[in-house]
């Protein structure tokens, strides 16, 4: 097929892309799991860029509450299947591409159907942890790079896994957290533009992988805070002690475990009947609740899991210990097991990950409290207790 010089003129004028790069995009096959908040910008920019073959996996229908962030869909498509709504919109944007839809949930029963085709890149647009581990395992076995994205409230994360034999998701999170320990977007809320930022960055990384240009975000986890416009990058490497993935049995076991509620769709919104945050494995506490309980004699161990740089700029006066969330299990000797522990970060996302790490290391969930809103909430409620340098 001839390349549409006019449509892709701004790409072709880039020395790093050119006509040959545009042909690579046209020949590429990219699978996107989820046509929701993250999938919306991912799919729009892949189609606009001229990625020749796009696959979409989602088993949900468009709901009015989706439109605050799922800009791929519209009011007129409410009630339609997301994959068909997405396909129609993408072909309106670029009729030169092919779009294959899989109106199904990605699970151990459907994964081989979806991955029967040879995909060059896979992009994750879900917050369903069993599905995410399944994606990591199938991509590892098939040697396919995949682009990870995750959002919660005002914070987002992304990375590229399995790129040029680089680290996988299981290297960063070797074991899944306890079931129901992570609130969904419906439970915790999400800023509407946040998935637009993270999804656009995911599309950017996928295009770089296809073109073989730039420095791909492999072995690095990007953390974005929309409230402060702060980007932070954490490095990680292969975990040689994690179990080797030889088949899909480890991820299949998560789907078989009744504790994992599979009511979530690929985008991560929760159907009726999903567990609420009160069912999560660790406790949550607001700053106001903490202060009130402290007046009654509660004396929790306050653990700050932000970076050293963030801690140096501002800290809560009553902090007992600081260590970044990724390294929290290496400091078990400094974190007591006989006291309640309040874990805080900037806005409450990294502290959840730290709490899950601690549970995996033998701390009881009942003694762990994630501080909602982090130090930002503390400063809003009790600014006199926050020391700024």
Secondary structure, 3 states (H helix, E strand, C coil): CCCCCCCCHHHHCCCCCHHHHHHHHHHCEEEEECCCHHHHHHHHHHHHHCCCEEEEECCCECCHHHHHCCCCCCHHHCCCEHHHHHHHHHHHHCCCCEEEEECCCCCCCCHHHHCCCCCCEEEECCCCHHHHHHHHHHHHHHCCEEEEEEEEECEEEEEEECHHHCCCHHHHCCCCCCCCCCCCHHHHCECCCHHHHHHHHHHHHHHHHHHCCCCCCECEEEEEECCCCEEEEEECCCCCCCCCCCCCHHHHHHHHCCCCCCCCCCCCCCCCCCCCHHHCCCEEECHHHHHHHHHCCCCCEEEECCCHHHHHHEEECCCCEECCHHHHHHHHHHCCCCCCEEEECCCCCHHHHHHHHHHHCCCCHHHEEEECCHHHHHHHHCHHHEEEC
